[in-house]
Amino acid sequence: MNNEQVIIQVIGAGLAGVEAAWTLARKGFRVRLHEMKPAKFSPAHKHSGFAELVCSNSLKADGLASAAGLLKAEMRLLGSLILEVADTVKVSAGGALAVDRAAFSNEITRRIKSNSNIEIVTGEVCNFPQKNAIIATGPLTSDTFAAEIEKNCGGFLNFYDAAAPIITLESVNLNKAFWGNRYGKNGADYLNCPMNKDEYETFYNALINAETVPLKAFETLQVYEGCMPVEILAKRGADSVRYGCMKPVGFTDPATGKRPYALVQLRAENSSGTLFNIVGFQTNLKFGEQERVFRLIPGLENAEFTRFGVMHRNTFLDSPRILDSSFRLKGSENVYFAGQITGTEGYCESAAGGIIAGLAMSKMSSCDSKNQKLELPQTTMTGALSRYISDESVKNFQPLGANMGLLPPLEAKIKDKRERYEALSERALRDLRDLKEVKL
């Protein structure tokens, strides 16, 4: 039996699902990719295409002195589809990889649909697969299929994720806002709205007293720290946001020649630069309250909102109890999970999980692999994330993104943080290349 005779289901065409399908198709497998859009949409998704992103800067830093940059470098070595496409539709964002979201989704959709090894099946999947499947339904898995997963796997957990509002550039008062990056680095990709002390205090008091969208009776608020709604962060103290998403360090207000008391940054949402995201302003405020409070920011007095901030429940597995390090469901006949449902927090982390699950499925199912299990080097970020989601010693499992703390230390100590991170990245890529040459 050759690979073409094995049909593998991939459920979900988000970032993890398309990476898994692409990886398997490149290995010669026939893939049946299930996607419920456009027949049915989750609360957070609006675009009918595959691999929909919530905000433009979702792919984070791109340099090897960061965990996010290392993860992307590893993904590129492993043949990532989403990064190949991202490089063709990117928009300026300093040292980060940001994309035009619609162009990104449309191009990935085109490439997936053009692959002769991938069959697209539209509609909601309601039954749990018993073999040869990768489940990549994401943190907003439909209620019906979520119930199926819980019945077959158990161990569901929940947390909340929030998205920031988007406004039009033409509605920003450029007499008050100015262009520039922190410390003047990497050009001038961000639009900055400076505040003096009085303006900050007025804004802060309005923010902490604004009305939020009430949760349903059965819901418990468990917010992931990396997506903390700005109003919740603000209630931790008067300077909490001024030392967080509104920190003025590294900026000089051209109108005063001094560092602002606080500062709000706007980042491009599309390649034409007509839409801007309010950086760090994930929120659960009511829509009317968002207009009232965020228009107190200097320069945003007449802000036109094209998308209000939203907050939604994300669902993820108690992965250490039910998944192994290749994302396989323990005790199953080749059933894997991939993406944010496994507890790897972040878009690139989700996509990396799809690649890993695809490679693992390929090694277990290939006619010449003899059921080999995929073992990624412990020194790599992909390997570290795989170990984290399968580490049974983790008792209170919570979503986690790529970070250098997951990697084993270097043999020689390097005091400088940037140099240390670059050395960790070089070691990881060297080890992954060795593995790729021999085993992948």
C-alpha positions in Angstrom: 0.0 0.0 0.0 1.4 3.4 -0.9 0.7 6.8 0.7 -1.9 7.7 -1.9 -4.2 4.9 -0.8 -4.3 6.3 2.8 -7.1 9.0 3.2 -6.5 11.2 6.2 -9.2 13.5 7.6 -8.1 17.0 8.8 -11.0 18.7 10.6 -10.7 22.5 10.6 -9.1 24.8 8.0 -7.6 27.3 10.4 -3.8 27.8 10.6 -3.2 24.4 12.2 -5.5 22.6 9.8 -4.1 24.0 6.6 -0.5 23.3 7.8 -1.4 19.7 8.6 -3.2 19.2 5.3 -0.3 20.8 3.3 2.3 18.7 5.1 0.5 15.5 4.4 -0.3 16.4 0.8 3.4 17.1 0.2 4.2 13.6 1.6 1.8 12.1 -1.0 -1.2 11.4 1.2 -4.7 12.0 0.1 -6.3 14.5 2.5 -10.0 15.2 3.2 -10.1 18.7 4.7 -13.3 19.6 6.5 -14.2 23.2 7.1 -17.6 24.4 8.4 -17.3 27.9 6.9 -19.1 29.3 5.0 -22.0 27.1 6.0 -21.4 28.0 9.7 -19.2 30.6 11.4 -17.8 30.8 14.9 -18.5 34.0 17.0 -15.0 35.4 16.1 -14.7 34.6 12.4 -16.2 36.6 9.5 -14.1 35.8 6.4 -15.1 32.8 4.4 -11.5 31.8 3.5 -9.2 29.4 5.3 -6.6 30.5 8.0 -8.4 33.6 9.1 -6.5 35.9 11.4 -8.0 38.2 14.0 -5.4 40.9 13.8 -2.6 41.9 11.4 0.4 41.4 13.7 -0.6 38.0 14.8 2.7 36.4 13.6 4.9 38.4 16.1 8.6 39.0 16.0 10.7 37.7 13.1 14.3 37.8 14.4 16.3 35.0 16.0 16.8 36.9 19.2 13.2 36.1 20.2 11.2 32.9 20.8 8.7 33.9 18.2 11.4 34.4 15.6 13.0 31.1 16.4 9.7 29.3 16.1 9.1 30.8 12.6 12.6 29.9 11.5 11.9 26.2 12.5 8.6 26.3 10.7 10.2 27.5 7.6 12.7 24.6 7.8 9.7 22.3 8.1 8.0 23.7 5.0 5.4 26.0 6.5 2.7 27.1 4.1 1.5 30.0 6.2 4.9 31.7 6.5 5.6 31.2 2.8 2.3 33.1 2.1 2.9 35.6 4.9 6.1 36.7 3.2 4.2 37.6 0.1 1.4 39.7 1.8 3.3 41.3 4.7 2.8 44.9 5.8 5.3 47.1 7.6 5.4 46.5 11.4 9.0 47.2 12.5 10.7 43.9 13.5 7.4 41.9 13.5 5.8 39.9 10.8 2.4 41.4 10.0 0.1 40.6 7.1 -2.8 41.9 5.1 -5.4 39.5 6.7 -7.7 39.2 3.7 -4.9 38.7 1.2 -3.3 36.1 3.6 -6.4 34.0 3.9 -7.3 34.3 0.2 -3.9 33.1 -1.0 -3.8 30.2 1.5 -7.3 29.2 0.4 -6.2 29.3 -3.3 -3.1 27.2 -2.7 -5.0 24.6 -0.6 -7.8 24.3 -3.2 -5.3 24.0 -6.0 -3.6 21.0 -4.4 -4.7 17.8 -6.2 -4.1 15.7 -3.0 -6.5 17.8 -0.9 -10.3 17.3 -1.1 -12.4 20.1 0.5 -15.5 19.1 2.4 -17.7 22.0 3.6 -19.9 21.7 6.6 -19.8 21.0 10.3 -18.3 17.7 11.5 -20.5 16.2 14.2 -19.0 12.8 14.8 -15.6 12.0 16.4 -13.2 10.2 14.0 -12.0 6.8 15.1 -8.8 6.7 13.1 -6.5 8.5 10.6 -7.5 12.0 11.5 -6.1 15.3 12.7 -8.5 17.5 14.7 -7.7 21.1 14.3 -11.0 22.8 15.2 -9.4 25.5 17.2 -10.3 27.3 20.4 -13.8 28.1 19.1 -14.8 24.5 18.3 -18.5 24.2 17.6 -20.7 23.1 20.6 -21.7 19.9 18.8 -18.2 18.7 18.0 -16.8 20.0 21.3 -19.3 17.7 23.1 -18.1 14.8 20.9 -14.5 15.5 21.8 -15.3 15.7 25.5 -17.2 12.5 25.3 -14.3 10.7 23.6 -11.4 12.4 25.4 -12.6 14.2 28.5 -10.6 16.9 30.2 -11.9 20.1 28.6 -10.8 23.4 30.1 -11.8 27.0 29.1 -10.3 30.4 29.1 -11.2 33.7 27.5 -9.5 35.5 24.6 -10.0 39.2 23.6 -9.4 41.2 20.5 -8.7 44.9 20.1 -10.8 47.4 18.1 -9.8 48.5 14.6 -10.3 52.1 13.4 -9.7 54.0 10.1 -6.6 56.0 9.5 -8.5 58.9 8.1 -10.4 59.3 11.3 -7.2 59.9 13.3 -6.2 63.5 14.2 -2.6 63.5 12.8 -2.1 66.9 14.4 -2.0 65.1 17.7 -0.7 61.6 16.7 2.8 61.1 15.4 4.6 58.3 13.4 7.5 56.4 14.9 8.8 53.2 16.6 10.1 52.9 20.1 13.7 54.3 20.4 13.5 55.2 16.7 14.1 51.6 15.6 13.1 50.0 12.3 11.6 53.0 10.7 8.2 54.5 11.6 5.6 51.9 11.3 3.4 52.8 14.3 1.1 55.8 14.8 1.4 57.1 18.4 -1.0 59.0 20.5 0.7 60.8 23.4 -1.0 61.7 26.7 -0.1 64.2 29.4 -0.9 63.3 33.0 -4.4 65.0 33.1 -5.4 63.3 29.8 -4.2 59.9 31.2 -6.1 60.2 34.5 -9.3 61.2 32.7 -9.0 58.3 30.3 -8.0 55.8 33.1 -11.0 56.7 35.3 -13.3 56.3 32.4 -11.8 53.0 31.5 -12.1 51.4 34.9 -15.7 52.5 35.3 -16.9 51.6 31.9 -19.6 48.9 31.4 -18.5 45.5 30.1 -20.5 42.9 28.3 -22.0 40.6 30.9 -21.0 36.9 30.9 -23.6 34.2 30.7 -24.6 32.6 33.9 -22.7 29.4 33.2 -19.4 31.2 32.3 -16.5 31.7 34.6 -13.9 34.4 33.7 -10.5 32.8 33.2 -8.5 35.2 31.1 -5.2 34.3 29.4 -2.6 36.7 30.6 -1.3 37.5 27.1 -4.7 38.6 25.9 -5.8 40.4 29.1 -8.7 42.9 28.4 -7.3 46.4 28.9 -10.0 47.3 31.4 -9.1 44.3 33.6 -5.4 45.2 33.5 -6.2 48.8 34.3 -8.1 47.7 37.5 -4.8 46.3 38.9 -3.6 49.8 39.6 -3.4 53.4 38.4 -0.1 52.8 36.6 -0.8 49.2 35.4 -1.5 50.2 31.8 1.0 53.0 31.8 3.7 50.4 32.4 2.0 48.0 30.0 0.3 48.7 26.7 0.5 52.4 27.2 4.1 52.7 28.2 5.8 55.9 26.9 9.4 54.7 27.2 11.5 55.3 24.1 9.3 58.1 22.7 9.6 61.9 22.5 6.4 63.8 21.7 7.4 66.2 18.8 4.8 68.7 20.1 6.5 69.1 23.5 10.0 67.7 23.0 9.5 65.5 26.1 8.6 62.0 26.9 4.8 61.6 27.1 3.2 60.6 30.4 1.5 57.7 28.6 1.1 56.7 25.0 -1.2 54.6 22.8 0.1 52.9 19.7 -1.8 52.1 16.5 -0.6 49.5 14.1 -1.6 48.9 10.4 -4.2 46.2 9.8 -3.9 46.0 6.0 -1.2 46.6 3.3 -2.8 49.8 2.1 -2.5 51.3 5.6 -6.1 52.4 5.8 -7.1 50.4 8.9 -5.3 50.5 12.3 -5.4 48.3 15.4 -5.2 49.9 18.8 -2.3 47.9 20.1 -2.8 46.1 23.4 -6.4 47.2 23.7 -8.1 43.9 23.8 -11.4 44.5 25.5 -14.8 43.3 26.7 -16.3 46.8 26.9 -19.8 47.3 25.4 -19.5 48.8 21.9 -20.9 52.2 22.9 -18.5 52.3 25.8 -15.6 51.6 23.5 -16.5 54.6 21.4 -16.9 56.8 24.5 -13.8 55.8 26.3 -11.3 55.2 23.5 -12.3 58.6 21.9 -10.8 60.2 25.0 -7.4 59.2 23.7 -5.7 62.3 22.1 -6.0 62.0 18.3 -8.9 59.5 18.5 -11.6 62.0 19.3 -13.4 61.2 16.1 -12.2 57.6 15.6 -14.3 55.6 13.2 -14.5 52.0 14.4 -14.6 49.3 11.6 -14.5 46.5 14.2 -15.1 46.8 17.9 -13.1 44.8 20.4 -14.6 41.5 21.4 -14.0 38.8 23.9 -14.9 35.2 23.5 -14.5 31.9 25.2 -11.7 29.6 24.0 -11.7 25.9 24.6 -8.6 23.7 25.0 -7.8 20.2 26.1 -6.2 19.0 29.3 -3.5 17.9 26.9 -0.9 16.4 29.4 -3.4 13.9 30.4 -4.6 12.8 27.0 -1.9 13.7 24.3 1.6 12.5 23.7 4.5 14.7 22.5 3.5 14.2 18.8 0.0 15.5 19.6 -1.5 12.0 19.2 -4.5 11.0 21.4 -3.2 8.3 23.7 -4.6 4.9 23.0 -6.1 6.0 19.6 -5.5 4.6 16.2 -3.8 7.6 14.6 -6.0 10.4 15.9 -4.1 13.6 16.5 -5.0 17.1 17.7 -3.3 20.3 16.5 -3.5 24.0 17.1 -4.8 26.1 20.0 -7.2 23.5 21.2 -4.1 21.6 22.5 -3.0 24.6 24.6 -0.3 26.1 22.4 -1.2 29.8 22.6 -0.6 31.9 19.6 -1.1 31.8 15.8 2.4 30.6 14.9 2.3 28.1 17.8 -1.0 26.8 16.4 0.3 26.5 12.9 3.5 24.8 14.2 1.2 22.2 15.9 -0.4 21.5 12.5 3.0 20.9 10.9 4.1 18.6 13.8 0.8 16.6 13.7 1.1 16.3 10.0 4.7 15.0 10.1 3.8 12.7 13.0 0.8 11.3 11.1 3.0 10.9 8.0 5.7 8.9 9.9 3.1 6.6 11.6 1.1 6.1 8.4 3.7 6.0 5.6 4.2 2.7 3.9 7.9 2.8 4.5 8.1 4.3 8.0 7.3 1.2 10.0 5.2 3.2 12.4 7.9 5.5 13.6 7.0 8.1 16.2 8.1 11.7 15.5 10.7 12.9 18.1 11.7 16.5 17.8 15.0 17.7 19.5 14.5 19.0 23.0 16.6 22.0 22.0 14.1 23.2 19.4 11.0 25.5 20.1 8.8 23.0 18.3 10.1 20.2 20.4 9.7 22.3 23.6 6.1 23.1 22.8 5.4 19.4 22.1 6.9 18.5 25.5 4.9 21.2 27.3 1.6 20.0 26.1 2.4 16.4 27.0 4.2 17.0 30.3 2.1 15.0 32.9 3.9 16.8 35.7 2.1 20.0 34.8 -0.9 20.1 37.2 -2.7 23.3 36.4 -2.4 23.2 32.7 -2.8 26.6 30.9 -2.1 27.7 27.3 1.4 28.7 26.7 3.2 30.4 23.8 6.8 30.1 22.6 9.3 31.4 25.1 13.0 30.8 25.5 12.5 29.5 29.1 11.2 26.3 27.6 14.6 25.4 26.1 17.4 23.6 28.0 20.2 26.0 28.9 23.4 26.4 26.9 26.5 24.6 28.1 28.4 27.9 28.2 26.8 30.8 30.1 26.1 33.9 28.1 25.3 37.0 30.2 23.9 39.2 27.4 20.3 38.3 26.8 20.2 39.0 23.1 23.4 37.0 22.5 22.1 34.2 24.6 18.8 34.0 22.7 20.6 34.0 19.4 22.9 31.2 20.6 19.9 29.2 21.7 18.3 29.8 18.2 21.4 28.8 16.4 21.6 25.5 18.4 18.0 24.8 17.8 18.2 25.3 14.0 21.4 23.2 13.8 19.7 20.3 15.6 16.6 20.6 13.6 18.5 20.6 10.3 20.3 17.4 11.4 17.0 15.8 12.2 15.4 16.9 9.0 18.3 15.5 6.9 18.1 12.1 8.6 14.5 11.5 9.7 12.0 13.9 8.3 
